[in-house]
């Protein structure tokens, strides 16, 4: 009986994973399961725009904080 080490099992799992998929936000078609942007209620669109703005600004702040420091 062959026994696999934990490292070997972990490596096999890593090899089986599919690469992450990212939705194409600028494509002409709508991704499967995603609603059309204009079909969303105005309040939902405004809330999503606000959340995305906060996310982008928070990301920009964390990436620029360490930009001038030598490591």
N, C-alpha and C positions, 0 to 999 in steps of 0.2 A: 504494500500500500504506500502510495506516494503522499507525503505531507508537504503542503506549501507553507512557506513562512508568511508572516503578516505582510512583509514588504512585497512579496511576490503577488499576494492577493490584491493589495492596494494598487500595484502597478497594472494588473489585469483590469481592474475596475476603471482606472484612468484611461486605458486604451479603448475601452468600450464606450466611453462617453462621447456623445455628439458635441461638436463645437457649439457654443452659444449662438442663438439666432437673434438677429436684430431686425425689427420692423423697419421697412424703408418708408420714412415719414414723407418723402417727397415724390413717391411714385404716383402715377395717375389712378391706379386702382386702389381699392380698399382691401386691407389685409383680412384674411378669413377671421370672422368673429369680431372684427373691430367696426364700430358704427361710423357712419359718414360724419365728418366734423360738423357739417351744416345741419345735420339731423338732430344733433344734441341741443337740448334747451339752452337758451342764451345764458342763464345762470350757471349751468354746468361748464360751458365754454369759458366764461369769465373766471370761474373758480380754477379751472385747469391752467389757464394762462397765468394766473397769480401764483399757483403752486410751482409751475415750471420756471417762472421768473425767480422765485425764491431759491429753487434748487440750483439754477445756473449761477446766481449771485453767490450763494454759499460755496459752491464748488470753486468759483473764481477766487474767492477770498482765501480758501484753504490752499490753493495751488500757488498763489502769489506771495503768501506769507513767508515761505521759505526760499523764494527765488533768489534773494540777494545774499544768502548765507552760504559759506563754503562748508562742505561736510567732509 
